[in-house]
Amino acid sequence: MRSLLYAAAASAALVTLAACGGNTASTALPQGLAAGAKHVPVSVVSACPDTRNPDTAHCLALIRTDNMGSPLVSGYGPSDLQSAYSLPSSTKGKGQTIAIVDAFDDPNAADDLNVYRAFFGLPACNKSNPCFTKVNQRGEQGNYPTPDSGWAVEESLDVDMASAICPNCNIILVEGDSATTQDLGKSVDEAVKLGANVVSNSYINYNGRAPAGSHYYDHPGTIITAGGGDTGYKVGLPAGFPTVIAVGGTTLSKGGGSRGWSETAWGGTGSGCEIRFKQPKWQTHKGCRGRAMDDVAAVGDPGTGVAIYDTYPSGGWFTIGGTSVATPIIAGVYALAANEGKMTYSKSLYAKGASLWDVTSGSDGTCKHTFLCKAGPGYDGPTGNGTPNGIGAF
């Protein structure tokens, strides 16, 4: 088992994120919810560092070191996210199933999820409300893979965010035997076989061999979401497959206009042009003859991160960022919409007049064709067509 050192605040592995605008620190409010003013520079550690192996993915959770395993709760909670994205979470989602695909085992996944749901007033997953199931990549409730502390944080994050957005949904956590393309891909296939309406994948491989593994992520009638990455302007897989919803990250701040929230492109989000695949019919961007990332976005900046609960092998409350946050959020929005059987990949997000918040400022790097790395009116790489404004676009 690879151990994540939760106390490694002074470790050389830490990364300090550059400021994305503003310098007001988050402070704990009643029940620990973050003020969420504007992005502040924060130190983070990646739950799953990149192996640089062309056949192995790594998860995209970024853990803030100022609240690692704390008894205090800091970060956006369900009501914040539902408000920011105008979601009908209390009335929609019944009968829908969100599958979370990750690698390795989180032995405490079920118990930790119920702590999160209880704290935020969401219905418990228990015998009378069997809304959570954990299986291995063969669909068995047992014979789980080797535990891994980094991926355990990722799994807790994913099931917490699915719960936050769609508390009435059923959640299936499918644990791959490893983080290889084959094991994660087989886990996606198993999730679809088990009846998932939406499958969320919060991991990326920057060195993957395309189109190897693409068939695992092609399931018409089932929505597949994938994180766009956390290292700035760059493409990776599976987000680069044209058959998935590629999800970017934003800086989400309270206040601003009639919405009561504002967003900019998060500097860490991935984006770009995946030239190894033909441009999908619904993308017509000049400057990218391949598949442009991303399609849509949600909060991903650790400086305006979310609260999650994880205790394997130790811990408590964490404040988390990364496109690992945005990916299960978008999966949850699709589940609320309950329209997946009629969907053709990400086409609806490109429909004229789609109900999305247009993110028009911020960037994730420099590039020749600036729409691929700089947010602006209409489509752009870092935030796609925007962030959810209700469920109409989904």
C-alpha positions as CSV (number, residue, x, y, z in Angstrom):
1,M,0.0,0.0,0.0
2,R,1.3,3.4,-1.0
3,S,0.8,5.6,2.1
4,L,-0.2,9.3,1.7
5,L,1.5,11.3,4.4
6,Y,-1.3,13.5,5.7
7,A,1.0,15.4,8.0
8,A,3.4,16.3,5.2
9,A,2.6,20.0,5.2
10,A,6.3,20.9,5.0
11,S,7.1,18.2,2.5
12,A,9.0,19.0,-0.7
13,A,6.1,17.3,-2.5
14,L,3.8,20.3,-1.8
15,V,2.8,22.7,-4.5
16,T,1.8,26.3,-3.8
17,L,-0.9,27.4,-6.3
18,A,-0.5,30.9,-7.8
19,A,-3.2,33.4,-6.9
20,C,-6.1,33.6,-9.4
21,G,-7.5,36.9,-8.3
22,G,-8.1,38.3,-4.8
23,N,-6.3,37.6,-1.6
24,T,-9.0,37.1,1.0
25,A,-8.5,33.9,3.0
26,S,-11.4,31.5,3.7
27,T,-12.5,31.5,7.3
28,A,-14.7,28.9,9.1
29,L,-18.4,29.8,9.3
30,P,-21.0,28.1,11.5
31,Q,-20.9,24.4,10.7
32,G,-17.5,25.0,9.2
33,L,-18.5,26.1,5.7
34,A,-15.9,28.3,4.0
35,A,-16.6,31.9,3.2
36,G,-15.6,31.3,-0.4
37,A,-14.6,34.9,-1.1
38,K,-12.0,34.7,-3.8
39,H,-9.2,32.4,-4.6
40,V,-6.2,32.6,-2.2
41,P,-2.8,31.0,-2.7
42,V,-2.9,27.6,-0.9
43,S,-0.5,24.7,-0.5
44,V,-1.8,21.4,-1.8
45,V,-0.6,17.9,-2.2
46,S,-1.8,15.6,-4.9
47,A,-3.5,12.5,-3.6
48,C,-2.2,10.4,-6.5
49,P,1.1,11.7,-8.0
50,D,1.5,11.1,-11.7
51,T,3.5,7.9,-12.4
52,R,4.3,8.9,-16.0
53,N,3.5,5.4,-17.0
54,P,1.8,5.3,-20.4
55,D,-0.5,2.6,-19.1
56,T,-1.4,4.0,-15.7
57,A,-3.7,6.9,-14.7
58,H,-3.6,9.0,-11.5
59,C,-6.4,10.5,-9.6
60,L,-7.0,14.3,-9.7
61,A,-7.8,15.2,-6.0
62,L,-5.7,18.1,-4.7
63,I,-5.7,18.2,-0.9
64,R,-5.2,21.5,0.9
65,T,-2.6,21.2,3.5
66,D,-4.2,23.7,5.9
67,N,-7.0,21.3,6.7
68,M,-5.7,17.8,6.4
69,G,-7.7,15.3,8.4
70,S,-9.1,18.1,10.6
71,P,-12.0,17.8,13.1
72,L,-13.2,21.1,11.7
73,V,-15.1,21.4,8.4
74,S,-14.0,23.9,5.8
75,G,-15.1,24.2,2.2
76,Y,-18.2,24.4,0.2
77,G,-21.0,22.0,1.2
78,P,-24.1,20.7,-0.7
79,S,-26.3,23.7,-0.2
80,D,-23.5,26.0,-1.5
81,L,-23.1,23.9,-4.7
82,Q,-26.8,23.5,-5.2
83,S,-27.2,27.3,-4.9
84,A,-24.3,28.1,-7.2
85,Y,-25.6,25.9,-10.0
86,S,-29.4,26.4,-9.4
87,L,-30.0,22.7,-9.0
88,P,-33.3,21.0,-8.0
89,S,-31.4,18.5,-5.8
90,S,-34.2,18.0,-3.3
91,T,-36.8,16.9,-5.8
92,K,-34.9,15.2,-8.7
93,G,-32.7,12.2,-9.1
94,K,-34.9,9.3,-7.7
95,G,-34.3,6.1,-9.6
96,Q,-31.0,7.4,-11.1
97,T,-27.7,5.7,-10.5
98,I,-24.3,7.4,-10.5
99,A,-21.3,5.1,-10.8
100,I,-18.0,6.3,-9.5
101,V,-15.0,4.5,-11.0
102,D,-11.7,4.6,-9.2
103,A,-8.7,2.4,-8.5
104,F,-7.8,0.3,-5.4
105,D,-9.9,0.0,-2.3
106,D,-11.2,2.5,0.3
107,P,-12.2,0.2,3.2
108,N,-14.0,3.0,5.0
109,A,-16.0,4.3,2.0
110,A,-19.5,3.5,3.3
111,D,-19.0,4.7,6.9
112,D,-17.2,7.9,5.7
113,L,-20.0,8.7,3.2
114,N,-22.6,8.5,6.0
115,V,-20.6,10.8,8.2
116,Y,-20.6,13.4,5.3
117,R,-24.3,12.9,4.6
118,A,-25.3,13.1,8.3
119,F,-23.3,16.3,8.8
120,F,-25.0,18.1,5.9
121,G,-28.4,16.7,6.6
122,L,-28.6,14.3,3.6
123,P,-30.5,11.0,4.0
124,A,-28.4,8.2,5.2
125,C,-27.5,5.2,3.0
126,N,-28.6,2.2,5.0
127,K,-30.7,-1.0,4.8
128,S,-33.9,1.0,4.6
129,N,-32.4,3.4,2.0
130,P,-29.8,1.3,0.2
131,C,-28.4,4.2,-1.8
132,F,-24.7,3.1,-1.7
133,T,-23.0,0.0,-3.0
134,K,-19.4,-0.8,-3.3
135,V,-18.2,-3.5,-5.8
136,N,-14.9,-4.6,-7.4
137,Q,-14.3,-4.4,-11.1
138,R,-16.2,-7.7,-11.6
139,G,-19.3,-6.4,-9.8
140,E,-18.7,-8.4,-6.7
141,Q,-19.4,-7.0,-3.2
142,G,-16.2,-8.4,-1.8
143,N,-12.8,-9.5,-3.0
144,Y,-11.8,-5.8,-3.1
145,P,-8.5,-4.7,-4.4
146,T,-5.5,-3.6,-2.3
147,P,-6.3,-0.5,-0.2
148,D,-4.6,2.7,-1.2
149,S,-4.7,5.9,0.9
150,G,-4.4,8.3,-2.0
151,W,-7.2,6.8,-4.0
152,A,-9.2,6.4,-0.8
153,V,-9.3,10.2,-0.6
154,E,-10.4,10.3,-4.2
155,E,-13.2,7.8,-3.7
156,S,-14.5,9.7,-0.6
157,L,-14.4,12.9,-2.6
158,D,-16.3,11.4,-5.5
159,V,-19.1,9.8,-3.5
160,D,-19.4,12.9,-1.4
161,M,-19.8,15.2,-4.4
162,A,-22.3,12.8,-6.1
163,S,-24.3,12.9,-2.8
164,A,-24.1,16.7,-2.6
165,I,-25.5,17.2,-6.0
166,C,-28.0,14.3,-6.2
167,P,-28.8,13.1,-2.7
168,N,-31.8,11.1,-4.0
169,C,-29.6,9.1,-6.5
170,N,-28.2,5.7,-6.0
171,I,-24.4,5.5,-5.9
172,I,-22.2,2.6,-7.0
173,L,-18.5,2.7,-6.3
174,V,-16.6,0.5,-8.7
175,E,-13.1,-0.2,-7.6
176,G,-10.6,-1.2,-10.2
177,D,-7.9,-3.7,-9.3
178,S,-5.3,-1.1,-10.3
179,A,-5.0,2.2,-12.1
180,T,-4.1,0.7,-15.4
181,T,-6.0,1.6,-18.6
182,Q,-7.4,-2.0,-18.7
183,D,-8.6,-2.2,-15.1
184,L,-10.2,1.2,-15.0
185,G,-11.7,0.6,-18.4
186,K,-13.2,-2.7,-17.3
187,S,-14.6,-1.0,-14.3
188,V,-16.4,1.5,-16.6
189,D,-17.8,-1.4,-18.5
190,E,-19.0,-3.1,-15.3
191,A,-20.6,0.2,-14.1
192,V,-22.7,0.4,-17.3
193,K,-23.5,-3.3,-17.0
194,L,-24.8,-2.7,-13.4
195,G,-27.2,-0.1,-14.7
196,A,-25.5,3.2,-14.1
197,N,-27.1,6.1,-15.9
198,V,-23.9,8.2,-15.4
199,V,-20.3,7.1,-14.8
200,S,-17.8,9.5,-13.2
201,N,-14.1,9.2,-13.8
202,S,-11.9,11.6,-11.7
203,Y,-8.5,10.5,-13.1
204,I,-6.2,11.2,-16.1
205,N,-3.3,9.7,-18.0
206,Y,-1.2,12.4,-19.6
207,N,1.0,9.8,-21.3
208,G,-1.7,7.4,-22.6
209,R,-1.5,5.8,-26.0
210,A,-4.6,6.8,-28.1
211,P,-6.8,5.3,-29.2
212,A,-6.0,2.5,-26.7
213,G,-8.8,2.1,-24.2
214,S,-11.2,4.3,-26.1
215,H,-13.8,1.5,-26.4
216,Y,-14.2,1.4,-22.6
217,Y,-15.5,4.9,-22.7
218,D,-18.0,4.6,-25.5
219,H,-21.5,3.8,-24.2
220,P,-24.3,5.6,-26.1
221,G,-27.2,6.1,-23.7
222,T,-24.9,6.3,-20.7
223,I,-23.1,9.6,-19.8
224,I,-19.4,9.3,-19.1
225,T,-17.7,12.2,-17.4
226,A,-13.9,12.6,-17.0
227,G,-11.7,15.1,-15.3
228,G,-9.8,17.5,-17.6
229,G,-6.6,17.5,-15.5
230,D,-5.0,19.7,-12.8
231,T,-1.7,20.8,-14.4
232,G,-2.9,23.7,-16.6
233,Y,-3.0,23.7,-20.4
234,K,-2.6,20.1,-21.3
235,V,-4.7,17.2,-22.7
236,G,-5.0,13.7,-21.4
237,L,-7.1,10.6,-21.4
238,P,-9.9,9.6,-20.9
239,A,-11.0,13.3,-21.0
240,G,-9.6,13.5,-24.5
241,F,-11.9,10.8,-25.9
242,P,-14.7,12.4,-28.0
243,T,-17.2,10.0,-26.4
244,V,-16.9,11.5,-22.9
245,I,-17.9,14.7,-21.2
246,A,-14.6,16.5,-20.5
247,V,-14.9,18.5,-17.3
248,G,-12.8,21.6,-16.6
249,G,-12.4,23.5,-13.3
250,T,-13.3,27.0,-12.1
251,T,-12.7,29.3,-9.2
252,L,-16.2,29.7,-7.6
253,S,-16.7,32.7,-5.4
254,K,-19.7,33.9,-3.4
255,G,-21.2,37.2,-4.4
256,G,-21.6,38.8,-7.8
257,G,-24.8,39.9,-9.6
258,S,-28.2,38.5,-9.3
259,R,-26.8,35.0,-9.3
260,G,-25.0,35.5,-6.0
261,W,-21.9,33.7,-7.3
262,S,-19.2,34.4,-9.8
263,E,-16.7,32.1,-11.6
264,T,-13.5,32.4,-13.5
265,A,-11.4,29.7,-15.2
266,W,-9.1,28.0,-12.7
267,G,-5.5,28.3,-13.6
268,G,-4.9,24.6,-12.9
269,T,-7.5,23.2,-15.1
270,G,-6.5,21.1,-18.1
271,S,-7.6,22.0,-21.7
272,G,-6.3,21.9,-25.2
273,C,-6.7,20.2,-28.6
274,E,-6.5,16.4,-28.7
275,I,-5.3,16.0,-32.3
276,R,-5.3,12.1,-32.2
277,F,-9.1,12.2,-32.7
278,K,-11.3,13.8,-35.3
279,Q,-13.3,16.8,-34.4
280,P,-16.8,15.8,-33.2
281,K,-19.6,17.0,-35.4
282,W,-20.9,19.3,-32.6
283,Q,-17.5,21.1,-32.3
284,T,-16.7,23.5,-35.1
285,H,-13.8,25.4,-33.6
286,K,-11.2,26.8,-36.0
287,G,-7.8,26.3,-34.6
288,C,-8.5,22.7,-33.4
289,R,-9.1,20.1,-36.0
290,G,-9.2,17.5,-33.3
291,R,-11.2,17.0,-30.2
292,A,-11.2,20.2,-28.1
293,M,-11.2,19.9,-24.3
294,D,-13.3,20.8,-22.2
295,D,-17.0,20.6,-22.7
296,V,-18.3,22.0,-19.4
297,A,-16.9,22.9,-16.0
298,A,-17.6,23.3,-12.3
299,V,-15.6,24.3,-9.2
300,G,-12.1,22.9,-9.1
301,D,-9.9,25.5,-7.5
302,P,-8.5,24.3,-4.2
303,G,-8.6,27.9,-3.1
304,T,-12.4,27.8,-3.3
305,G,-12.5,24.0,-2.5
306,V,-15.1,21.7,-1.1
307,A,-15.4,19.8,2.2
308,I,-15.1,16.0,2.2
309,Y,-14.7,13.3,4.8
310,D,-12.2,10.5,4.7
311,T,-10.6,8.3,7.4
312,Y,-8.5,5.8,5.6
313,P,-5.9,5.1,7.0
314,S,-6.5,8.1,9.2
315,G,-7.9,11.6,8.7
316,G,-11.2,13.4,9.1
317,W,-12.3,16.5,7.2
318,F,-10.4,17.7,4.2
319,T,-10.7,20.7,1.9
320,I,-10.2,19.5,-1.7
321,G,-9.9,20.9,-5.2
322,G,-9.0,19.6,-8.6
323,T,-11.1,18.6,-11.6
324,S,-11.8,15.6,-9.4
325,V,-14.4,17.9,-7.7
326,A,-15.9,19.1,-10.9
327,T,-16.3,15.7,-12.5
328,P,-18.7,14.0,-10.1
329,I,-20.6,17.4,-9.7
330,I,-21.3,17.3,-13.5
331,A,-22.2,13.6,-13.2
332,G,-24.7,14.5,-10.5
333,V,-26.3,17.2,-12.7
334,Y,-26.8,14.8,-15.5
335,A,-28.4,12.4,-13.1
336,L,-30.8,15.2,-11.9
337,A,-31.8,15.8,-15.5
338,A,-32.5,12.0,-16.0
339,N,-32.3,12.3,-19.8
340,E,-29.2,10.2,-20.5
341,G,-30.9,7.6,-22.7
342,K,-31.5,10.3,-25.3
343,M,-28.1,11.9,-25.1
344,T,-25.5,11.8,-27.9
345,Y,-22.3,12.3,-25.9
346,S,-21.8,16.0,-25.2
347,K,-23.8,17.4,-28.1
348,S,-26.5,19.0,-26.0
349,L,-24.0,21.2,-24.2
350,Y,-23.3,22.9,-27.6
351,A,-26.9,23.6,-28.4
352,K,-27.8,27.2,-29.1
353,G,-29.2,28.8,-26.0
354,A,-28.1,26.0,-23.7
355,S,-28.8,27.0,-20.1
356,L,-25.2,27.4,-18.7
357,W,-23.3,30.2,-16.9
358,D,-20.8,31.5,-19.4
359,V,-17.4,31.9,-17.8
360,T,-15.6,34.7,-19.6
361,S,-12.3,35.4,-17.7
362,G,-9.3,33.5,-16.5
363,S,-6.8,31.2,-18.2
364,D,-4.8,28.0,-17.7
365,G,-1.7,28.8,-19.7
366,T,-0.5,30.2,-23.0
367,C,-1.3,28.8,-26.4
368,K,-1.4,29.7,-30.1
369,H,-5.1,29.6,-30.5
370,T,-6.1,31.5,-27.3
371,F,-9.6,30.1,-27.0
372,L,-8.1,26.8,-26.0
373,C,-6.4,28.2,-22.9
374,K,-8.2,31.5,-22.1
375,A,-11.8,31.9,-21.1
376,G,-14.0,34.2,-23.1
377,P,-17.6,34.6,-24.3
378,G,-19.0,31.4,-25.7
379,Y,-17.0,28.2,-25.9
380,D,-13.4,28.1,-24.5
381,G,-11.1,25.3,-23.6
382,P,-10.8,25.7,-19.8
383,T,-14.5,25.9,-19.1
384,G,-16.1,24.5,-22.2
385,N,-19.6,26.0,-22.8
386,G,-19.9,27.1,-19.2
387,T,-21.1,25.8,-15.8
388,P,-24.5,24.4,-14.9
389,N,-27.4,26.9,-14.6
390,G,-30.0,24.4,-13.7
391,I,-30.4,21.1,-15.6
392,G,-31.7,22.3,-18.9
393,A,-28.5,21.9,-20.8
394,F,-28.1,18.3,-19.5
